[in-house]
């Protein structure tokens, strides 16, 4: 297929996941903000959300004060923030319009409907829109678009590029949401395992829609170790890093079979999966969760760049 | 309105082609009509067929108003149009082939050389080159108006990249979906074969160096173009790639497209991009939309471009006057379709007549389109006419004038029920190794009462166009 078409499909998927990540970050922030402020006494939970979203500098320049209303505007409505929910869903829909013929009617309609509803929300008085409404709406819109694709798209190379986009962005997002913890708990490693800590860790599970799943899988107490195991290393968890990385690998391998040739991307994806398989939670905490997550985020970025060079840039020979 | 030809009624009786529709419209309850109208709009919106007009601002997601009352031709009426349109399309192509080679018609003194060779649309870059099958204009859109039962006039020819064919196809789809019984009761010739015929036409003009199955693509200026929907619709219906300039590059003797599996050779480019933009090395150097080096590959037979660069010289409004003569000169036939009598302000006598009769004439810019920059004498105020007269005196070469035609009217749904509204017709003639025409076209309708301007940018709508199937 045309490289530009593949690139558009890939980015539609990434934008959808990114919109969802923002909604999940909002949820983490809103939950954490309801907790008593004991960790060092002056930590601002909203700032950690902004750091995790990678947009703190832009936010500071525009809004200054990191209070709920501003962060919500920034992460949901603000078109100047290229990764806000509104920006992501509009960009996904515009990319969809460009490659309209590569999408089924169902996927296109889901994209189009999200775009139209977004327009309505932007015109609605803000006091009539609670943070919860915004989060729920985003998760629903993204599920509809993804679900329509899953149910109706042809399983050709375009499907693989879509899924590579979903999984790469998901790996990045899971790592970022987990990384929020680093900023909240920075002052003292001793907080790992304390009561407050567990409460905040549970918030992470909530944000990942994974509270019940977690209990089904582990039972017993919620500990930082179990949560990291669940969200990083457990293949049962749908958004775990290992599943996301493996999703990229699976679809790259399908492409290699269909095209009859391998590129650097396949090797890099296999390498990332192998390294995750070889690690355990003890390793991760020994090295430091933050360092580990930063490493993963960098690896995922490199994998994305390799996929771009091998397939999407149009320079393939 | 009273003196214009009404396509449904003649001497108080319903004309035969409309026999199946008169009662249908009369018996349709108002609420059903309202429901169907909203259904049609929802369908158009859902498929995403929208229209944006350059320079008008407004939403790029605007819909062209769709009128549910079909416009109908009998088999006999269509037979004449069919022959006339194909004849004209063949003559226009013969003219182009001649003008880029020996120029026999100029040598014979049948058309002034400066109208051709000094025309902005004349591309010196392709002089001496004959494209595959000798075809320059592969999709010829011929705009027709009707003034009486057997009176048809060609208003203008479109030899470059006429748009609107997606409306012809979608209008039919939507009518069939909403009123299936109408199609069971009337024998309507199908138009749905158009994309397949277009593909066959494009494949039939594959370049000399093409081996095996020709790879056809549509070249679009991009998703911000007002006709982008049509480009993507046609690509989808034909099953070919829709490419932008950035997707193509020249290497060696060929044009290639960038795919996820590496470069793939392209043989035929159906471009929906003006000449000026297709190759920055040959034409406008600042064009970001084109493919550097494309023209070299074209001239050496490595790729076909449809329509051929330079085809626009045949659809110029000043050259238009000579099309009936082209039919006689190249085909040795009498033209089946008439031109509208045209005065060329470039000629002193004509200009004098035009300035004296502005009240009754329609004056157009030679290179204008879309209904802009024109004067409709009978509908203009005294000061508007005076202002226009000054413009004509300043630059007479830039204007032509025609009598105000009494355009036929077709029944149309309006707020008060059904009323006649003026219409025109654009059929799409395909020219490759063969010449083909699907029975139908795009009927545009001036929705404002009494208005003669059917352009969608100025309050025009569209209708499904029926041709009753012959025996």
Interface residues (C-beta under 8 A of the other chain):
Chain A: X1 X2 X3 X4 X5 X6 X94 X97 X98 X100 X101 X105 X108 X109 X112 X157 X161 X255 X259 X311 X312 X314 X315 X316 X317
Chain B: X46 X48 X223 X228 X232 X235 X236 X241 X242 X243 X244 X246 X247 X257 X258 X259 X260 X261 X262 X263
